[in-house]
């Protein structure tokens, strides 16, 4: 079933599907390594995206609350999509302490 391509449709696309496809690529980027390492210690995270932001949406099934949103109005920003071709996704390493505090809170 094809949906019409309108401005509303672009924003309604579940970007987590695109994120999963991106993480399945053979390319090793710091976001896929981060997610895989968290899974090894028993922490499952769900990421959603709205270019250029990548948000941490759920930790072990617990949804991140609005009071914990950071660096954006729509979620807790954990990383950014590349702005130019040839660049890779990069994590918000300056606030990694705050990220792990949030993961522990929702674990």
TIDREN-683542 format. One record per residue: x, y, z of N, C-alpha, C, CB in turn; residue number from 1. Coordinates in steps of 0.001 Angstrom, whole numbers, plus 500000, padded with zeros to 6 digits. Glycine has a CB too. Layout:
+--------+--------+--------+--------+---------+--------+--------+--------+--------+--------+---------+--------+-----+
!  neast ! nnorth !    nup ! caeast ! canorth !   caup !  ceast ! cnorth !    cup ! cbeast ! cbnorth !   cbup ! num !
+--------+--------+--------+--------+---------+--------+--------+--------+--------+--------+---------+--------+-----+
!      X !      Y !      Z !      X !       Y !      Z !      X !      Y !      Z !      X !       Y !      Z ! NUM !
...
+--------+--------+--------+--------+---------+--------+--------+--------+--------+--------+---------+--------+-----+
// end
This chain:
+--------+--------+--------+--------+---------+--------+--------+--------+--------+--------+---------+--------+-----+
!  neast ! nnorth !    nup ! caeast ! canorth !   caup !  ceast ! cnorth !    cup ! cbeast ! cbnorth !   cbup ! num !
+--------+--------+--------+--------+---------+--------+--------+--------+--------+--------+---------+--------+-----+
! 500839 ! 498831 ! 500000 ! 500000 !  500000 ! 500000 ! 500890 ! 501240 ! 500000 ! 499042 !  499994 ! 501213 !   1 !
! 500690 ! 502093 ! 499048 ! 501472 !  503326 ! 498945 ! 500712 ! 504485 ! 499534 ! 501834 !  503622 ! 497494 !   2 !
! 501370 ! 505265 ! 500339 ! 500769 !  506456 ! 500925 ! 501230 ! 507680 ! 500159 ! 501128 !  506581 ! 502421 !   3 !
! 500409 ! 508702 ! 500103 ! 500812 !  509910 ! 499377 ! 502001 ! 510583 ! 500056 ! 499635 !  510896 ! 499276 !   4 !
! 502891 ! 511112 ! 499245 ! 504067 !  511797 ! 499784 ! 503729 ! 513266 ! 500015 ! 505286 !  511656 ! 498824 !   5 !
! 503379 ! 513575 ! 501226 ! 503107 !  514956 ! 501605 ! 504018 ! 515312 ! 502762 ! 501607 !  515163 ! 501984 !   6 !
! 504029 ! 516572 ! 503134 ! 504841 !  516991 ! 504275 ! 504423 ! 516259 ! 505542 ! 504733 !  518503 ! 504483 !   7 !
! 503111 ! 516033 ! 505709 ! 502649 !  515318 ! 506901 ! 503161 ! 513892 ! 506903 ! 501119 !  515326 ! 506980 !   8 !
! 503178 ! 513259 ! 505748 ! 503623 !  511864 ! 505661 ! 505104 ! 511729 ! 506011 ! 503366 !  511310 ! 504252 !   9 !
! 505911 ! 512675 ! 505586 ! 507349 !  512600 ! 505860 ! 507591 ! 512566 ! 507362 ! 508094 !  513795 ! 505221 !  10 !
! 506851 ! 513369 ! 508111 ! 507052 !  513408 ! 509550 ! 506364 ! 512245 ! 510266 ! 506547 !  514719 ! 510101 !  11 !
! 505395 ! 511596 ! 509598 ! 504673 !  510497 ! 510223 ! 505368 ! 509149 ! 510025 ! 503267 !  510432 ! 509672 !  12 !
! 506387 ! 509102 ! 509191 ! 507098 !  507843 ! 508956 ! 507793 ! 507411 ! 510238 ! 508126 !  507988 ! 507799 !  13 !
! 507571 ! 506172 ! 510663 ! 508274 !  505715 ! 511867 ! 509770 ! 505591 ! 511590 ! 507703 !  504361 ! 512353 !  14 !
! 510528 ! 506519 ! 512078 ! 511944 !  506568 ! 511772 ! 512737 ! 505469 ! 512462 ! 512496 !  507902 ! 512156 !  15 !
! 512136 ! 504810 ! 513467 ! 512860 !  503727 ! 514118 ! 513137 ! 502593 ! 513137 ! 512072 !  503206 ! 515321 !  16 !
! 512274 ! 502398 ! 512123 ! 512542 !  501392 ! 511086 ! 513805 ! 501755 ! 510320 ! 511342 !  501269 ! 510112 !  17 !
! 513914 ! 503018 ! 509946 ! 515090 !  503474 ! 509224 ! 516337 ! 503330 ! 510088 ! 514916 !  504929 ! 508777 !  18 !
! 516196 ! 503616 ! 511392 ! 517323 !  503492 ! 512302 ! 517790 ! 502042 ! 512373 ! 516947 !  504003 ! 513699 !  19 !
! 516844 ! 501093 ! 512464 ! 517216 !  499679 ! 512533 ! 517946 ! 499262 ! 511269 ! 515973 !  498798 ! 512745 !  20 !
! 517462 ! 499724 ! 510117 ! 518139 !  499393 ! 508862 ! 519537 ! 499981 ! 508819 ! 517330 !  499891 ! 507670 !  21 !
! 519688 ! 501192 ! 509343 ! 521002 !  501811 ! 509363 ! 521957 ! 501033 ! 510253 ! 520901 !  503252 ! 509833 !  22 !
! 521456 ! 500573 ! 511415 ! 522308 !  499847 ! 512338 ! 522652 ! 498449 ! 511833 ! 521641 !  499754 ! 513683 !  23 !
! 521849 ! 497898 ! 510895 ! 522116 !  496572 ! 510351 ! 523220 ! 496598 ! 509296 ! 520847 !  495990 ! 509755 !  24 !
! 523548 ! 497771 ! 508809 ! 524592 !  497865 ! 507801 ! 525897 ! 497313 ! 508362 ! 524774 !  499325 ! 507334 !  25 !
! 526723 ! 496804 ! 507479 ! 527993 !  496239 ! 507907 ! 528937 ! 497296 ! 508462 ! 528651 !  495521 ! 506757 !  26 !
! 528635 ! 498531 ! 508164 ! 529451 !  499633 ! 508641 ! 529448 ! 499670 ! 510165 ! 528948 !  500963 ! 508068 !  27 !
! 530580 ! 499756 ! 510771 ! 530669 !  499891 ! 512217 ! 530779 ! 501378 ! 512548 ! 531885 !  499089 ! 512791 !  28 !
! 529756 ! 501911 ! 513174 ! 529831 !  503290 ! 513641 ! 529678 ! 503280 ! 515151 ! 528740 !  504185 ! 512968 !  29 !
! 529962 ! 504384 ! 515783 ! 529983 !  504377 ! 517241 ! 528603 ! 504154 ! 517847 ! 530554 !  505674 ! 517749 !  30 !
! 527539 ! 504476 ! 517121 ! 526206 !  504242 ! 517656 ! 525861 ! 502757 ! 517669 ! 525172 !  505010 ! 516847 !  31 !
! 526166 ! 502037 ! 516598 ! 525881 !  500602 ! 516574 ! 526735 ! 499849 ! 517596 ! 526122 !  500037 ! 515170 !  32 !
! 527965 ! 500269 ! 517786 ! 528832 !  499649 ! 518795 ! 528264 ! 499916 ! 520192 ! 530292 !  500193 ! 518684 !  33 !
! 527818 ! 501137 ! 520447 ! 527245 !  501513 ! 521737 ! 526008 ! 500675 ! 522052 ! 526888 !  503004 ! 521748 !  34 !
! 525098 ! 500529 ! 521077 ! 523869 !  499749 ! 521272 ! 524211 ! 498285 ! 521538 ! 522940 !  499868 ! 520035 !  35 !
! 525130 ! 497737 ! 520789 ! 525518 !  496332 ! 520953 ! 526171 ! 496089 ! 522324 ! 526484 !  495913 ! 519824 !  36 !
! 527000 ! 496998 ! 522773 ! 527642 !  496837 ! 524084 ! 526625 ! 496927 ! 525218 ! 528731 !  497899 ! 524277 !  37 !
! 525634 ! 497806 ! 525081 ! 524584 !  497877 ! 526091 ! 523765 ! 496589 ! 526116 ! 523671 !  499080 ! 525830 !  38 !
! 523517 ! 496004 ! 524940 ! 522768 !  494746 ! 524889 ! 523533 ! 493627 ! 525581 ! 522470 !  494357 ! 523437 !  39 !
! 524847 ! 493643 ! 525488 ! 525659 !  492611 ! 526139 ! 525533 ! 492649 ! 527653 ! 527114 !  492769 ! 525749 !  40 !
! 525293 ! 493827 ! 528214 ! 525150 !  493926 ! 529675 ! 523676 ! 493937 ! 530095 ! 525851 !  495196 ! 530195 !  41 !
! 522785 ! 493612 ! 529157 ! 521380 !  493455 ! 529489 ! 520544 ! 494710 ! 529441 ! 521272 !  492890 ! 530808 !  42 !
! 520997 ! 495727 ! 528740 ! 520235 !  496967 ! 528612 ! 519821 ! 497113 ! 527149 ! 521071 !  498211 ! 529096 !  43 !
! 518517 ! 497031 ! 526911 ! 517991 !  497201 ! 525554 ! 517455 ! 498611 ! 525417 ! 516881 !  496154 ! 525235 !  44 !
! 517953 ! 499331 ! 524420 ! 517486 !  500692 ! 524203 ! 516787 ! 500769 ! 522859 ! 518654 !  501701 ! 524273 !  45 !
! 515815 ! 501654 ! 522769 ! 515123 !  501916 ! 521515 ! 515424 ! 503343 ! 521110 ! 513586 !  501676 ! 521644 !  46 !
! 515867 ! 503515 ! 519886 ! 516216 !  504833 ! 519373 ! 515207 ! 505249 ! 518318 ! 517648 !  504841 ! 518793 !  47 !
! 514901 ! 506514 ! 518261 ! 514079 !  507080 ! 517199 ! 514816 ! 508291 ! 516658 ! 512643 !  507463 ! 517712 !  48 !
! 514490 ! 508666 ! 515438 ! 515224 !  509763 ! 514834 ! 514340 ! 510779 ! 514160 ! 516191 !  509239 ! 513856 !  49 !
! 514806 ! 511980 ! 514126 ! 514210 !  513082 ! 513405 ! 515406 ! 513914 ! 512958 ! 513163 !  513917 ! 514292 !  50 !
! 515784 ! 513751 ! 511727 ! 517043 !  514281 ! 511225 ! 517208 ! 515740 ! 511629 ! 517118 !  514139 ! 509701 !  51 !
! 518296 ! 516143 ! 512221 ! 519549 !  515436 ! 512463 ! 519659 ! 514788 ! 513831 ! 520673 !  516370 ! 512290 !  52 !
! 518595 ! 514781 ! 514648 ! 518686 !  514249 ! 516006 ! 518361 ! 512766 ! 516058 ! 517756 !  515008 ! 516928 !  53 !
! 519018 ! 512057 ! 516949 ! 518675 !  510677 ! 517265 ! 518376 ! 510657 ! 518754 ! 519837 !  509662 ! 516875 !  54 !
! 517159 ! 510237 ! 519080 ! 516688 !  510284 ! 520460 ! 516721 ! 508909 ! 521099 ! 515279 !  510852 ! 520523 !  55 !
! 516989 ! 508891 ! 522393 ! 516834 !  507694 ! 523207 ! 515367 ! 507676 ! 523628 ! 517824 !  507681 ! 524463 !  56 !
! 514596 ! 506707 ! 523109 ! 513159 !  506675 ! 523343 ! 512772 ! 505769 ! 524508 ! 512451 !  506223 ! 522095 !  57 !
! 513361 ! 504567 ! 524570 ! 513028 !  503612 ! 525623 ! 514282 ! 502929 ! 526137 ! 512026 !  502569 ! 525114 !  58 !
! 514269 ! 502598 ! 527419 ! 515323 !  501799 ! 528041 ! 514623 ! 500611 ! 528691 ! 516173 !  502640 ! 529099 !  59 !
! 514912 ! 499412 ! 528198 ! 514266 !  498177 ! 528673 ! 512745 ! 498313 ! 528709 ! 514784 !  497810 ! 530070 !  60 !
! 512173 ! 498941 ! 527700 ! 510725 !  499083 ! 527589 ! 510139 ! 500267 ! 528334 ! 510082 !  497857 ! 528073 !  61 !
! 510924 ! 500968 ! 529117 ! 510452 !  502141 ! 529856 ! 510662 ! 503397 ! 529014 ! 511187 !  502269 ! 531218 !  62 !
! 509581 ! 504109 ! 528743 ! 509631 !  505305 ! 527892 ! 510256 ! 506465 ! 528669 ! 508205 !  505689 ! 527392 !  63 !
! 511147 ! 507194 ! 528006 ! 511786 !  508369 ! 528607 ! 510733 ! 509467 ! 528759 ! 512998 !  508867 ! 527736 !  64 !
! 510632 ! 510040 ! 529938 ! 509620 !  511056 ! 530217 ! 510085 ! 512427 ! 529747 ! 509295 !  511094 ! 531714 !  65 !
! 509110 ! 513296 ! 529516 ! 509377 !  514646 ! 529011 ! 510327 ! 515427 ! 529915 ! 508074 !  515411 ! 528861 !  66 !
! 510277 ! 515202 ! 531205 ! 511138 !  515944 ! 532130 ! 512620 ! 515630 ! 531921 ! 510747 !  515631 ! 533568 !  67 !
! 512919 ! 514519 ! 531248 ! 514303 !  514129 ! 531011 ! 514788 ! 514441 ! 529591 ! 514461 !  512661 ! 531281 !  68 !
! 513980 ! 515111 ! 528782 ! 514407 !  515472 ! 527431 ! 515614 ! 516394 ! 527525 ! 513252 !  516153 ! 526637 !  69 !
! 516534 ! 516247 ! 526564 ! 517781 !  517007 ! 526621 ! 518230 ! 517379 ! 525211 ! 518884 !  516197 ! 527344 !  70 !
! 518666 ! 518588 ! 525022 ! 519177 !  519106 ! 523743 ! 518145 ! 519120 ! 522631 ! 520351 !  518293 ! 523302 !  71 !
! 516853 ! 518971 ! 522954 ! 515793 !  519021 ! 521953 ! 514445 ! 519084 ! 522657 ! 515862 !  517794 ! 521004 !  72 !
! 513419 ! 519411 ! 521889 ! 512080 !  519496 ! 522459 ! 511307 ! 518183 ! 522366 ! 511305 !  520583 ! 521771 !  73 !
! 511835 ! 517200 ! 521654 ! 511063 !  515992 ! 521367 ! 511656 ! 514721 ! 521958 ! 510933 !  515825 ! 519894 !  74 !
! 512738 ! 514799 ! 522685 ! 513310 !  513603 ! 523273 ! 514693 ! 513863 ! 523845 ! 513376 !  512500 ! 522247 !  75 !
! 515267 ! 512808 ! 524408 ! 516621 !  512888 ! 524940 ! 517597 ! 512627 ! 523794 ! 516836 !  511869 ! 526113 !  76 !
! 518341 ! 513623 ! 523391 ! 519257 !  513495 ! 522265 ! 520487 ! 512707 ! 522679 ! 519660 !  514877 ! 521730 !  77 !
! 520697 ! 511593 ! 521973 ! 521850 !  510749 ! 522274 ! 522910 ! 510846 ! 521169 ! 521405 !  509289 ! 522456 !  78 !
! 522478 ! 511221 ! 519955 ! 523414 !  511300 ! 518829 ! 522807 ! 512167 ! 517731 ! 523756 !  509879 ! 518284 !  79 !
! 523605 ! 512390 ! 516693 ! 523155 !  513172 ! 515541 ! 523450 ! 512417 ! 514260 ! 523831 !  514559 ! 515516 !  80 !
! 522524 ! 512540 ! 513300 ! 522776 !  512032 ! 511957 ! 523858 ! 512885 ! 511321 ! 521478 !  512036 ! 511094 !  81 !
! 524585 ! 512333 ! 510335 ! 525584 !  513142 ! 509639 ! 524921 ! 514258 ! 508839 ! 526435 !  512263 ! 508714 !  82 !
! 525588 ! 515379 ! 508787 ! 525062 !  516525 ! 508060 ! 525501 ! 516490 ! 506600 ! 525516 !  517829 ! 508719 !  83 !
! 526688 ! 515984 ! 506342 ! 527225 !  515929 ! 504979 ! 527514 ! 514492 ! 504585 ! 528504 !  516780 ! 504859 !  84 !
! 527551 ! 514246 ! 503301 ! 527904 !  512916 ! 502803 ! 529314 ! 512556 ! 503233 ! 527781 !  512853 ! 501270 !  85 !
! 529496 ! 511284 ! 503561 ! 530813 !  510825 ! 503952 ! 531065 ! 510908 ! 505448 ! 531844 !  511612 ! 503235 !  86 !
! 530209 ! 511614 ! 506180 ! 530360 !  511693 ! 507622 ! 529612 ! 510536 ! 508274 ! 529848 !  513050 ! 508157 !  87 !
! 529948 ! 510249 ! 509512 ! 529279 !  509175 ! 510241 ! 528430 ! 509757 ! 511357 ! 530303 !  508176 ! 510809 !  88 !
! 527526 ! 508926 ! 511877 ! 526745 !  509306 ! 513046 ! 527707 ! 509493 ! 514206 ! 525651 !  508236 ! 513381 !  89 !
! 527486 ! 510519 ! 515002 ! 528346 !  510691 ! 516163 ! 527500 ! 510855 ! 517419 ! 529277 !  511902 ! 515976 !  90 !
! 527978 ! 510230 ! 518480 ! 527295 !  510276 ! 519763 ! 527573 ! 511582 ! 520486 ! 527714 !  509099 ! 520628 !  91 !
! 526724 ! 511883 ! 521435 ! 526863 !  513081 ! 522257 ! 527800 ! 512748 ! 523422 ! 525462 !  513588 ! 522775 !  92 !
! 529075 ! 512584 ! 523138 ! 530031 !  512136 ! 524147 ! 530288 ! 513167 ! 525229 ! 531324 !  511776 ! 523493 !  93 !
! 529966 ! 514421 ! 524995 ! 530201 !  515426 ! 526029 ! 529280 ! 515207 ! 527224 ! 530001 !  516834 ! 525463 !  94 !
! 528142 ! 514564 ! 527006 ! 527184 !  514337 ! 528080 ! 526988 ! 512847 ! 528344 ! 525849 !  514989 ! 527742 !  95 !
! 528021 ! 512054 ! 528206 ! 527906 !  510610 ! 528379 ! 527563 ! 510255 ! 529824 ! 529206 !  509920 ! 527960 !  96 !
! 528031 ! 511047 ! 530780 ! 527711 !  510795 ! 532187 ! 526206 ! 510937 ! 532413 ! 528492 !  511766 ! 533111 !  97 !
! 525640 ! 511994 ! 531855 ! 524201 !  512220 ! 531985 ! 523414 ! 511119 ! 531267 ! 523821 !  513605 ! 531420 !  98 !
! 523922 ! 510639 ! 530155 ! 523265 !  509553 ! 529420 ! 523213 ! 508290 ! 530259 ! 523993 !  509275 ! 528098 !  99 !
! 524309 ! 507918 ! 530893 ! 524320 !  506712 ! 531712 ! 523486 ! 506886 ! 532984 ! 525754 !  506340 ! 532075 ! 100 !
! 523416 ! 508097 ! 533524 ! 522530 !  508339 ! 534657 ! 521075 ! 508100 ! 534256 ! 522712 !  509773 ! 535190 ! 101 !
! 520719 ! 508538 ! 533057 ! 519369 !  508337 ! 532547 ! 519085 ! 506852 ! 532292 ! 519167 !  509142 ! 531261 ! 102 !
! 520063 ! 506139 ! 531739 ! 519894 !  504706 ! 531485 ! 519702 ! 503972 ! 532815 ! 521120 !  504131 ! 530708 ! 103 !
! 520478 ! 504309 ! 533837 ! 520316 !  503684 ! 535151 ! 518951 ! 504004 ! 535754 ! 521428 !  504144 ! 536100 ! 104 !
! 518486 ! 505224 ! 535551 ! 517190 !  505649 ! 536101 ! 516053 ! 504828 ! 535517 ! 516950 !  507140 ! 535829 ! 105 !
! 516093 ! 504543 ! 534216 ! 515005 !  503852 ! 533543 ! 515228 ! 502353 ! 533414 ! 514802 !  504439 ! 532192 ! 106 !
! 516331 ! 501831 ! 533905 ! 516651 !  500406 ! 533786 ! 515787 ! 499573 ! 534616 ! 518047 !  500142 ! 534143 ! 107 !
+--------+--------+--------+--------+---------+--------+--------+--------+--------+--------+---------+--------+-----+
// end
